[in-house]
Amino acid sequence: MLSKNETKILKLIKYTPVFIVGFFSILITYIIFLDKNTQYKNEIVELKKTFLNNNKNRIDIEVNRIHDYIMYEKKNSESDLKILMKMKIQEAHKIMTYIYEKHKRTESKKQILERIKDALRHYRFNQGRGYFYIYEKTGKNIMLPTQTHMEGTNFWNHIDSKGSYIIQDMVALLKKEKEPFYEWYWYKPNENIKQKKKIGIVKEFKPYDLFIGTGEYIQDYEEKIKDKVLQYIHKLKYSKNGYIFIVDYNGKYLSHIKKSYIGLNRIDLKDSDNFMITKEIIKTAKNGSGFIKYVGTIKPDTNKPAKKTTYIKGFDTWNWAIATGFYNDELEKQIKEKELEINKENKKDIFNFFILSITVIFIFILLSFYISKVLEKQFLKYKKEVLSYINENREKDNIYAQQSKMAAMGEMLQNIAHQWRQPLSSISMLSSGVKFKKEFGLLEDKDLYKSMDDINKSTKYLSQTIEDFSDFFNPNKKVVLFNLEKTINKALNLLEVQFKDKEIKIIQSIEDFDIYGYENEFIQVIINICNNAKDELIKSSLDEKIIILEVKKKNNTAHILIKDNAGGIKEEIIDRVFEPYFSTKHKSQGTGIGLYMSREIIVKHMKGSISVENDEYTFNKKEYKGAAFKLTLNLNI
């Protein structure tokens, strides 16, 4: 039959795996749920980052594409303009050459020049903006169709608004090139208020040391380019709500998906959070480029305000802010879709793991029941072996104890013989003396009484000795309260005669207190340790042989130290002294169970501890080395 504790162990074996698997299944499920939840949050964060980055990259690309397109159009239009002007100047030069060659023999220079001016004065191109002018290389104007009143005026020292000598520069360029281009500032026709920048070309007419030229106001041809660019941008649309809009640095909207905004100055436009939209757009454009966030006035597919992130890049040449953006509510839509997808996956994963956990728990239940049955059989078998082993050990312990007692009895019998020898000798001498005096009539009453008193004292001493040794061999093993100092003295009294004979001094330092325990067994321990010390001291050639016995009380514990000056125990055997049948003595002198039984008594019976080490110490100003046994006992076992 199994005991209650063993039954409990089997139940633990049977049900603990189920509990552990169930607990860890729930724990792992919860951890997976937390991990999925964390993963979900991370995915949302990453989704936001990805969405923002992707959309920022997209609108960055769109704005830069338009910026590059404008740069391309501006550059190509300027090239086209130069090609056109070069073609026109060559055409005008051919007309001049033709007239000259036709009339040079029949007409004067003045007449030929009049024919040339008549042929070219009303020639127009570039939507009527282009015309030709003629100068002598001295600076005298020959023809100026837009300002005829200035014909004949010498412009050699004429300076434009930027400080350039226009005619002088043109003449200098003609010395280096046949058809050089040149930029300068000049008054536009019918606008004599401020000079405007022009770009033009000149070509020398050698027969009369003249040069003919034409030009275009940059502002005029840029307006044409701007119109072309704005028409293209206005038609451009990407994704569902993506469009490019243009704002000039004065706040005027030049292009927008909402046509009613085009041409309006919205410099004071602000959103519901009082964010100055147009001003911030212009500010960002002037700084180069950047992103801003605001509540847009209109979202194309809803016609309602919506939060928007916009990228702006400035085109300072035209004072334009090129911009486009994306609406943030599109992110929320994507997040909601992702939430539904992740929640669906989470539920699926948790359900699958739950099914797996239930299956594993069921398998472990079956396995634990099977294992418990196997273990129950092993328990019963093991229990028999353990009981057999315990009984065997008990028999051994009883044998050890009996052997230890027998060894101690041998020592005690020697002590009894030593202690009885003197009183028995005294009794013998006293009785012989009384008999001798009686025979010779010398016995007096006072001598008789004195002899009888001495004999009585000796018999009492013998009686007390028998009582002391009887207490030691008393088999009673009851826990009693005893005085530690008195008990130790009782043990030392049993050894007194032998120690005196061997000139061994016992030095005591014992605190007075009581302790619960097995008194007789404790006496046996003290005797065993002291006898071992005595045997080692006898072997030595020391002039002074000592055993020091110290007892101190710390908290609720008794600390007992027994040390000698016999030189100590060899290091190679010191760890084996408490083993049964281990002895350094000859078989005729020791059994090797004294210290083993001492440890059994202190550790198992009195729930204390015992240890030994070699110790070096000073006593009476002399250095000594010896074995030091340390015993620790609880005051209440």
Disulfide bonds with the S-S distance in Angstrom:
none
